[in-house]
Every structure is written in structure tokens, then in C-alpha cells.
Amino acid sequence: MSPFAESQAGTVARRSYHRCVSQDLSCLLTAALVVSALQLGGHRLGAQQPSRPTGRRTVLSKKTPTRTEVRVELLTDRRGAPLAAQRWARLFERFRVPLRIRRSLGRERTSIKETVTGKIRQVTVVGVLDRSGRILVPGKSFTPGNPTALGKWLTELGTFGARGNPTGQPAFGLSEGQFNTLFEILAQPVKRDLAGVSLSEAVRRVGLPPSLGLDTKALGPAAGAEVPARTNGPGLSRGATLAALLATSGKAFLPRRTPAGEVRIAIVNTGDGKKTWPVGWPPRLTRLRTARPLFQIVPVELEDADFLDVVDTITAKTGIPMLIDHHGLASKNINPRQLSVTVPSKKTSWFQLQKSITNPHHLTRDLRIDEAGKPFVIVTPIPLRSIDKN
């Protein structure tokens, strides 16, 4: 890839991030995959070869400050808001946050900026005090009648810095650079099949950098559980592999930004209601362009064939891993070892055959791609749809 093309693609990735950051996490895939493709050699996304390590060091942390200072400047128009200013001044004294109220100069805009000098992190907020007494800051407003909300927000700035509390923020509260760097790390391949080892050992073999602070103690009793076959596919990325491994015990992982601004990975229960890292992503391209070998037409005839034998045959013939959502199947009391399939003699694609062997057992197959753009298929229970009685 030429330097110009790389620059252009990088610009697209940055614009995609800023456009997507106000939406859900899945929208960030386009930007992150562009960055991953650049850093992993610029291969075509969809049906890619497994990515290779870039050989350069990736840093997700920065020098940790030991103290954070927050100060606030409020801009007013010519008339100002003297009564509200006095009221807010008393409240800021209670919050122990320095406040300066002054007239706006030219076209000043609201902002939240952060600088680090030595071991001190300085967060400077520039807001507007309007004539009604409201304080307007980027993305938020506060009224004198609810000073508690402002106090909580200022406390979070003092804890987490200018980006605030990451909980509930898009992209797990990570900056564009942090998200793309993490995505690059998670796009590296795991070359071995991890079936048969303990879950804690399998997680260790994913090979995440120690700087991400992944603590397997969070696995609890599940740490010693044996990883079942068809949980991961050799060559799939670290991100998809780790998510699939944890899913076998009803767990998942999510990135977190610490108060010091460093990125860590935490293991959580899937029932906690938190947005977690997915087991693969929806394909960006058409199914055919994403996984062309699955659409090869072949003659098929099966009579009470073992379900898992057919799954393994499809994987071997196409080179596209077909994985099992073991925890999901167990929650529906479906044992894949006890399933058999019958398909009358016909010519069909491998992809259609996957549907023929899963749907009769209330299962479905879902085509996804990992962080490097490599396709795989995961077998899950068919989700129940609520019936609207209105």
C-alpha cells in the first residue's frame, strides 16, 4: 500500500470513529478494521489470511499522574448573570473546585482539556453561564436547582480526567487511538486449537500483553473447566478467540479505561447487563465476498449422520471454522453430541447445508468475521422472538 493510500485510509478510519462514536459499538468496526488492515499488511477484508504480528511495540498506557486538579471557567455575555454567578460561586467553594467567571472574548467555545505535567494532571473546563443561570459544558448542562449532578460530574473529572467516567460511554470510553491500538492487539492470530485444556490455561495461551492486566481469577470456579472442542478455530484472532473461550462459561470481556487513563481488560458475567466485546462481528461485505468457499455447490446426501461429524467436514472442506456456542446450546438443553442429520440427495452450497443441519434442531448458523477480517461461522440456538399481543 502506498503512503498516500495509507494516509487516505487512515483519514477514513478517523472520520468513521468520530461518526460512529455517538452510536453503538458495532458501528466502530469499519474504522477499526481499516486501521487493522493497515497495520497488518493491507490485506483485503473478508476471507483474509490470518494476520501476522507487526513486530512493533504497542503502548496502551501513559505516565500515571498521582494528582488531578480541576478548574472551571464560565463565560458570560455583556449582561452576565450576577445572581446566578454568586450562587454558583458558593457551590464551587463547597465542591473545592476553583471557579472563574468572566466575559466571553470573541468566539470562545466550551471545551474540556487535559494536560499532564510531571505527576499532576490538570483538567480545565470552559463553560457558559447563560442568563437563566444554567451552566453549559460540552454535552451537558446543569441548573442551580440540581447542584448534586454538577458535583458528581466534577468528581468524575477529578478521578478519570477530561474524558470523564467511561461507564456507559461509546467504545467503552476509550479514545480513538486507544480503541484502534487495542483492536490491533486483538486482531493478532491464535494459531493453536485450545480444546482440552483448562479455561484459565486457554486464556493464558491467547497471549495478551501483560499491560492489559487480564486477571484470570475473575473466572472463579470456571477456571478449571475443560475447553470443549469447536470453541475456537486455529488462526482466528485473539479477540474472537478470547470472547468465545469466556462464553463457554457464561462470561465475556470488556475494555476499561482506568482513572489514570490506561486500558485494561476485565472479565465479567454476561448477565451483568454490560456491553461486552462480541464473539466476532457482522461482515462488512456480502456473504459471498466474505466467505466464498461456503458457496461452492456440492452433491450432498446424508442419512442419520452425526451432527458434529458433518460440522467438522464442512470446516475441513471450506477452511472456514464452524464453531459451537456450547453455553448457549446447554441453556436450551441441546447436546450436539446427540444430534443427527438427514439431508436428501441434492446439490447445494456448504452454506445452505449448514442451515439444513442446524434448523431442524432449533439452531442457526451465523456468519461473522474476527478482528482481522477472517470469516467463521458460529452455531447458536435460534433466539425466541416476543409476540406482540396488541
Beta strands, then each sheet from edge to edge (+ up, - down):
strand 1: 67-76
strand 2: 99-103
strand 3: 111-117
strand 4: 120-129
strand 5: 135-137
strand 6: 140-142
strand 7: 251-257
strand 8: 263-269
strand 9: 297-306
strand 10: 322-324
strand 11: 340-349
strand 12: 363-369
strand 13: 375-381
sheet 1: 2+ 1+ 4+ 3-
sheet 2: 2+ 1+ 4+ 5- 6+
sheet 3: 7+ 8-
sheet 4: 9+ 11-
sheet 5: 10+ 13+ 12-
end
